Amino acid sequence: MIIVRYGEIALKGKNRKTFENKLIENIKKTLARKGVDAKVRSTQGRLIVDASHEFSEIIRKVPGVVSVSPAWKMEYEEIPEFLSTHLRNMNPASFKIDARRINKAFHKTSQQINEEIGAFVVQRFGWKVNLNQPELAIGIEMIEGQAYVFFETKKGVGGLPSSTQGRLVLLMSVGIDSPVAGFLMLKRGVSLTALHFDQGHADLARQMIDVLNQYSSEPIELIVVNHLEYFQPYVTELERMGKREWTCVICKVLMLKKAEEIAKERSALGIVTGDSLGQVASQTLENLFLESSVVKMPIYRPLIGMDKDETVRIARQIGTFEIFVEAARHSCPFRPSSVVTRGSTYGLNKILEHFKSKSLWQG
Ligand SMILES: Nc1ncnc2c1ncn2[C@@H]1O[C@H](COP(=O)(O)OP(=O)(O)OP(=O)(O)O)[C@@H](O)[C@H]1O
């Protein structure tokens, strides 16, 4: 058995049942992808998943899950015998019993359980009790008259169940930031379609999506556009105009425009990027203002106020950092030696007017 705890969704008032059902459906779907047909039932703010303990690693990555405990289910009276066998090869410096009655129906209080089972362990193994920092914590949850015994509680990703908030298009590079931005939105229940402009690293983009898929109840569609072919005509015109320093701003403008087009096709409600204020020379408020002005839908930038080390910490946690390759990040062949850092609306409009005259921009 695996005990699954969820937090935020329990606070959702009358929506609670809908969210809970969605979480159950998502856990089942996630396990089904691993070929497991698991029974999941809800009871008193917990889900009980009838699956082998190894799947707790997978379940803890399902958005909405706050923590998981691989557990053994038994009658209360069977606990001493179970502990005698299960713990016989262990010798922790200290232990504690952490009992909880999930519904109050059971005839003993949590404190009585702590004392009774604790006294048994002391008598059987001679271990020391330490209530503050025990080396071994033995968890017991009494759920519907049955005891669930466990020895670890793994943190889940938290957030809200997948597919409860609508769809966004993620502009995803193979850098550190945008996969993290995607993860943060998945964690809030958003469905994603990813758009990647490929500079020869589409394999890395696919690997990023494989990692993000662990946090999504439905497989994320990855759309790959050839970066060179797509931007070459625009870069040629910028060269003709003597405006090569605008390349990076124009590149973002075109990426956003393409993302908006895909968002409309997929009935998505906005765009997600990994922009973080001031992180690179071109990520200024002026440039973000200009880039945002070309699309008519919301752009979500979940990393905008984050420091790089916070983003790196999340990337490491979720598993996208390992895929990131420094060399891949600087592979854009169009990058000019100096870039516009505070572009003006006037400057941008002049360039877009020129593109229009060349039938490169509909605007
Ligand atoms: N090749 C790409 N394909 C799709 N989106 C991209 C690509 N390059 C950049 N973007 C989008 O533009 C945002 C800003 O990119 P930029 O290169 O300026 O910053 P960054 O901090 O290096 O971002 P990242 O770490 O995500 O690459 C990215 O977070 C991403 O959303």
The ligand as an SDF file (V2000), in Angstrom:
LIG
                    3D

 31 33  0  0  0  0  0  0  0  0999 V2000
   15.4100   27.8680  -28.7850 N   0  0  0  0  0  0  0  0  0  0  0  0
   14.3340   28.2570  -28.0870 C   0  0  0  0  0  0  0  0  0  0  0  0
   13.1550   27.6530  -28.2990 N   0  0  0  0  0  0  0  0  0  0  0  0
   12.0410   28.0480  -27.6090 C   0  0  0  0  0  0  0  0  0  0  0  0
   12.0450   29.0410  -26.7060 N   0  0  0  0  0  0  0  0  0  0  0  0
   13.1980   29.6840  -26.4590 C   0  0  0  0  0  0  0  0  0  0  0  0
   14.3980   29.3320  -27.1420 C   0  0  0  0  0  0  0  0  0  0  0  0
   15.3710   30.1700  -26.7120 N   0  0  0  0  0  0  0  0  0  0  0  0
   14.8020   30.9770  -25.7910 C   0  0  0  0  0  0  0  0  0  0  0  0
   13.4970   30.6970  -25.6370 N   0  0  0  0  0  0  0  0  0  0  0  0
   12.5190   31.3470  -24.7280 C   0  0  0  0  0  0  0  0  0  0  0  0
   12.9380   32.6570  -24.4090 O   0  0  0  0  0  0  0  0  0  0  0  0
   13.2500   32.7500  -23.0080 C   0  0  0  0  0  0  0  0  0  0  0  0
   14.4380   33.6680  -22.7910 C   0  0  0  0  0  0  0  0  0  0  0  0
   15.5420   33.1370  -23.4420 O   0  0  0  0  0  0  0  0  0  0  0  0
   17.0140   33.6600  -23.2010 P   0  0  0  0  0  0  0  0  0  0  0  0
   17.9220   32.8510  -24.0400 O   0  0  0  0  0  0  0  0  0  0  0  0
   17.0030   35.1420  -23.3600 O   0  0  0  0  0  0  0  0  0  0  0  0
   17.1990   33.4500  -21.6540 O   0  0  0  0  0  0  0  0  0  0  0  0
   17.6910   32.2330  -20.7550 P   0  0  0  0  0  0  0  0  0  0  0  0
   17.6410   32.7500  -19.3630 O   0  0  0  0  0  0  0  0  0  0  0  0
   18.9890   31.6850  -21.2510 O   0  0  0  0  0  0  0  0  0  0  0  0
   16.5370   31.1400  -20.9040 O   0  0  0  0  0  0  0  0  0  0  0  0
   16.6740   29.5500  -20.9280 P   0  0  0  0  0  0  0  0  0  0  0  0
   17.5450   29.1670  -19.7640 O   0  0  0  0  0  0  0  0  0  0  0  0
   15.2620   29.0610  -20.8150 O   0  0  0  0  0  0  0  0  0  0  0  0
   17.2890   29.2000  -22.2490 O   0  0  0  0  0  0  0  0  0  0  0  0
   13.5190   31.3120  -22.6000 C   0  0  0  0  0  0  0  0  0  0  0  0
   13.3820   31.1050  -21.2190 O   0  0  0  0  0  0  0  0  0  0  0  0
   12.4960   30.5710  -23.4110 C   0  0  0  0  0  0  0  0  0  0  0  0
   11.2060   30.6740  -22.8360 O   0  0  0  0  0  0  0  0  0  0  0  0
  1  2  1  0
  2  3  1  0
  2  7  2  0
  3  4  2  0
  4  5  1  0
  5  6  2  0
  6  7  1  0
  6 10  1  0
  7  8  1  0
  8  9  2  0
  9 10  1  0
 10 11  1  0
 11 12  1  0
 11 30  1  0
 12 13  1  0
 13 14  1  0
 13 28  1  0
 14 15  1  0
 15 16  1  0
 16 17  2  0
 16 18  1  0
 16 19  1  0
 19 20  1  0
 20 21  2  0
 20 22  1  0
 20 23  1  0
 23 24  1  0
 24 25  2  0
 24 26  1  0
 24 27  1  0
 28 29  1  0
 28 30  1  0
 30 31  1  0
M  END
$$$$
